[in-house]
Amino acid sequence: MASTFRLPVLKFLAACIAIICGLAAALLVAGQPDDSDTTLTVDATVIVTATGCRNNLGRGVGTFINPQHVLTSAHTIAGATEITITHRSWHEPGSIVAFDPTNDLAIVKVQASHDSQVPLAKQSIEPSTLPIKGSVVVIRENEIVRQPVVVRRAVSINTEDIYVEHPVTRPGYELQGDIQRGDSGALVTVAGEGVGVVWSKSRTSPTRAWVIDPIAGGDVMTTQLTQGLGRDIDITRC
């Protein structure tokens, strides 16, 4: 009687162990970085070069967020008479199709379609999930490099517009990572989606930086992409 009862119990325990092991394996795989996402982000990253503003050369980082649109910082291309998008062995001229001097965000369009893109997240990061690990692709000695970062907390960035005329508040995040001068415009990604655009590194901490939330701060660009830049936007102004 005892042996007859013990057999179903042992089978049940074995089934439970198999289920638990299967779930653990699935969670382990889900927690590992996706190599295809890494390659995609690197391939979608470009150098944005602007000439024409006081004869200076502006340079920053940009990312294809769809086949023809590169998201970058507005201050990098303000007043440009010529914009060049460069990715490793090729370069192509670009034109401004969205420009927000308040949130320091801009979109440059190229004529040829690019195969690799990084979509923006559908919504901003839920603050209760922070801090969270992510990555950013930057340029180091003309090489495209992926850096690990941590999005620490959501913040309101109190600063001035790109012309240093009016106080503004930008939605963004505090970032922990190796951000250097020239990384402006680089896209911070979490789980393969864009969540922030590098704005500035901290003056007091070498591993702290600030990024702008292009979802919460993207309304102006969204309107411009459908209705045009509008008369109140002067992209020739330095």
C-alpha positions as CSV (number, residue, x, y, z in Angstrom):
1,M,0.0,0.0,0.0
2,A,2.8,2.4,1.0
3,S,4.8,1.6,-2.2
4,T,1.7,2.1,-4.4
5,F,1.1,5.5,-2.8
6,R,4.8,6.5,-3.0
7,L,5.1,6.0,-6.8
8,P,2.6,8.8,-7.8
9,V,4.2,11.2,-5.3
10,L,7.7,10.6,-6.8
11,K,6.4,11.1,-10.3
12,F,4.7,14.4,-9.2
13,L,7.9,15.6,-7.5
14,A,9.9,14.7,-10.6
15,A,7.5,16.7,-12.8
16,C,7.7,19.7,-10.5
17,I,11.5,19.6,-10.6
18,A,11.5,19.5,-14.4
19,I,9.2,22.5,-14.6
20,I,11.3,24.5,-12.2
21,C,14.5,23.7,-14.1
22,G,12.8,24.6,-17.4
23,L,11.7,28.0,-16.0
24,A,15.2,28.7,-14.5
25,A,16.8,28.0,-17.9
26,A,14.3,30.2,-19.7
27,L,15.0,33.0,-17.2
28,L,18.7,32.6,-17.6
29,V,18.5,32.9,-21.4
30,A,16.2,35.9,-21.1
31,G,18.7,37.7,-18.9
32,Q,21.6,37.3,-21.3
33,P,22.4,40.1,-23.7
34,D,21.0,39.6,-27.2
35,D,24.0,39.6,-29.7
36,S,21.7,40.5,-32.5
37,D,20.5,43.6,-30.7
38,T,24.1,44.6,-30.0
39,T,25.0,44.3,-33.7
40,L,21.9,46.1,-34.7
41,T,22.6,49.1,-32.4
42,V,26.2,49.4,-33.6
43,D,25.2,49.2,-37.3
44,A,22.5,51.9,-36.7
45,T,25.0,54.3,-35.2
46,V,26.5,57.1,-37.3
47,I,28.7,60.2,-37.0
48,V,26.8,63.4,-37.6
49,T,29.0,66.2,-39.0
50,A,27.7,69.8,-39.5
51,T,29.5,72.7,-41.2
52,G,28.5,76.3,-41.7
53,C,27.9,77.7,-38.2
54,R,30.5,80.4,-37.7
55,N,32.8,78.3,-39.9
56,N,33.0,75.8,-37.1
57,L,32.7,72.0,-37.5
58,G,30.0,70.4,-35.3
59,R,30.3,66.7,-34.7
60,G,28.1,64.4,-32.7
61,V,26.6,60.9,-32.7
62,G,23.3,59.9,-34.3
63,T,21.2,56.7,-34.6
64,F,18.9,55.5,-37.3
65,I,15.5,55.1,-35.7
66,N,13.9,54.2,-39.0
67,P,15.4,53.5,-42.5
68,Q,15.8,57.2,-43.4
69,H,15.7,59.2,-40.1
70,V,18.7,59.8,-37.8
71,L,18.0,61.0,-34.2
72,T,20.7,63.3,-32.8
73,S,21.2,66.5,-30.7
74,A,19.8,69.8,-32.0
75,H,22.9,71.8,-30.8
76,T,25.2,69.6,-33.0
77,I,23.5,70.7,-36.3
78,A,22.1,74.2,-35.4
79,G,23.0,76.7,-38.1
80,A,24.5,74.0,-40.4
81,T,24.6,74.7,-44.1
82,E,25.8,71.1,-44.8
83,I,25.2,67.9,-42.8
84,T,27.0,64.7,-43.5
85,I,26.0,61.3,-42.1
86,T,28.9,58.9,-41.9
87,H,28.9,55.2,-41.1
88,R,32.2,53.4,-41.4
89,S,32.9,53.2,-45.2
90,W,30.1,55.4,-46.5
91,H,28.8,58.9,-46.0
92,E,25.8,60.7,-47.3
93,P,24.3,64.3,-47.1
94,G,21.4,64.8,-44.7
95,S,18.7,67.4,-44.2
96,I,16.9,68.5,-41.1
97,V,13.3,67.4,-40.9
98,A,12.7,67.9,-37.1
99,F,14.4,70.4,-34.8
100,D,13.5,71.1,-31.1
101,P,15.9,73.7,-29.6
102,T,14.0,73.5,-26.2
103,N,14.7,69.8,-25.7
104,D,17.9,69.7,-27.8
105,L,16.6,67.0,-30.1
106,A,16.6,66.7,-33.9
107,I,16.1,64.3,-36.8
108,V,18.1,64.3,-39.9
109,K,16.8,62.6,-43.1
110,V,19.0,60.8,-45.7
111,Q,17.8,59.8,-49.1
112,A,19.0,56.2,-49.1
113,S,17.3,53.7,-46.8
114,H,19.5,52.1,-44.1
115,D,19.0,48.5,-43.2
116,S,19.7,48.7,-39.5
117,Q,17.5,50.8,-37.1
118,V,16.9,51.0,-33.4
119,P,13.2,51.8,-32.6
120,L,12.4,54.2,-29.9
121,A,10.5,52.7,-26.9
122,K,6.7,53.2,-27.0
123,Q,6.8,54.8,-23.6
124,S,9.2,56.3,-21.1
125,I,10.8,54.0,-18.6
126,E,8.6,53.3,-15.6
127,P,10.4,55.0,-12.6
128,S,9.7,52.1,-10.3
129,T,11.9,49.8,-12.5
130,L,15.0,52.1,-12.1
131,P,17.9,51.6,-11.9
132,I,18.1,49.4,-15.0
133,K,21.0,48.3,-17.2
134,G,21.3,49.4,-20.7
135,S,24.0,50.4,-23.3
136,V,25.0,53.3,-25.4
137,V,27.0,53.3,-28.7
138,V,29.6,56.0,-29.0
139,I,32.6,57.0,-31.2
140,R,36.1,56.4,-29.8
141,E,39.0,57.4,-32.1
142,N,36.7,57.1,-35.1
143,E,35.6,53.6,-34.0
144,I,32.0,52.8,-33.1
145,V,32.0,51.3,-29.6
146,R,29.2,49.9,-27.4
147,Q,29.4,50.9,-23.8
148,P,27.4,49.4,-20.8
149,V,25.5,52.0,-18.8
150,V,23.0,52.1,-15.9
151,V,19.9,54.3,-16.2
152,R,19.7,55.4,-12.5
153,R,16.7,57.6,-12.1
154,A,14.2,59.8,-14.0
155,V,15.0,63.5,-13.6
156,S,13.8,66.9,-14.7
157,I,16.8,68.7,-16.3
158,N,16.7,72.4,-15.5
159,T,18.9,74.2,-18.0
160,E,18.6,76.7,-21.0
161,D,17.6,76.2,-24.6
162,I,20.4,75.6,-27.1
163,Y,20.7,79.3,-27.8
164,V,21.2,80.0,-24.0
165,E,18.3,82.5,-24.0
166,H,15.5,81.0,-22.0
167,P,15.3,78.6,-19.0
168,V,13.8,75.2,-19.9
169,T,13.0,71.9,-18.2
170,R,13.7,68.7,-20.1
171,P,12.5,65.2,-19.3
172,G,15.4,62.9,-18.9
173,Y,17.4,60.4,-16.8
174,E,20.6,60.3,-14.8
175,L,23.1,57.9,-16.4
176,Q,26.0,56.1,-15.0
177,G,28.7,55.2,-17.5
178,D,31.7,56.3,-19.5
179,I,30.3,59.4,-21.3
180,Q,32.9,61.7,-22.9
181,R,33.0,65.0,-24.7
182,G,31.6,64.5,-28.3
183,D,29.1,61.8,-27.3
184,S,26.2,64.2,-27.6
185,G,23.3,62.6,-29.6
186,A,24.2,59.0,-28.8
187,L,21.2,56.8,-28.1
188,V,20.8,54.9,-24.9
189,T,19.1,51.6,-25.3
190,V,17.4,49.2,-22.9
191,A,16.3,45.8,-24.2
192,G,16.9,46.9,-27.8
193,E,14.9,50.1,-27.7
194,G,15.9,53.7,-27.6
195,V,15.1,55.4,-24.3
196,G,17.5,58.4,-24.0
197,V,19.7,60.8,-26.0
198,V,23.0,61.8,-24.5
199,W,23.0,65.5,-23.6
200,S,25.9,66.2,-21.2
201,K,28.3,64.6,-18.8
202,S,28.6,65.8,-15.2
203,R,31.2,68.4,-14.2
204,T,31.6,66.8,-10.8
205,S,31.5,63.1,-11.4
206,P,33.4,61.3,-14.2
207,T,30.8,58.5,-14.4
208,R,27.7,60.6,-14.3
209,A,25.8,62.0,-17.3
210,W,22.4,63.3,-18.3
211,V,20.3,62.0,-21.2
212,I,17.1,63.5,-22.6
213,D,13.9,61.3,-22.9
214,P,12.9,61.4,-26.6
215,I,9.6,59.9,-25.9
216,A,8.4,62.3,-23.2
217,G,10.2,65.2,-25.0
218,G,9.4,64.2,-28.5
219,D,6.0,65.9,-29.2
220,V,7.5,68.8,-31.1
221,M,9.5,66.5,-33.4
222,T,6.4,64.3,-34.0
223,T,4.4,67.3,-35.1
224,Q,7.2,68.5,-37.3
225,L,7.5,65.2,-39.1
226,T,3.8,65.3,-40.1
227,Q,3.3,69.1,-40.6
228,G,6.8,70.5,-41.4
229,L,9.2,72.5,-39.3
230,G,7.0,75.6,-39.2
231,R,7.9,79.3,-39.4
232,D,8.9,79.6,-35.8
233,I,11.8,77.2,-36.3
234,D,15.0,78.8,-37.7
235,I,17.4,76.0,-38.5
236,T,19.9,78.5,-40.0
237,R,20.5,80.1,-36.6
238,C,23.7,79.4,-34.8
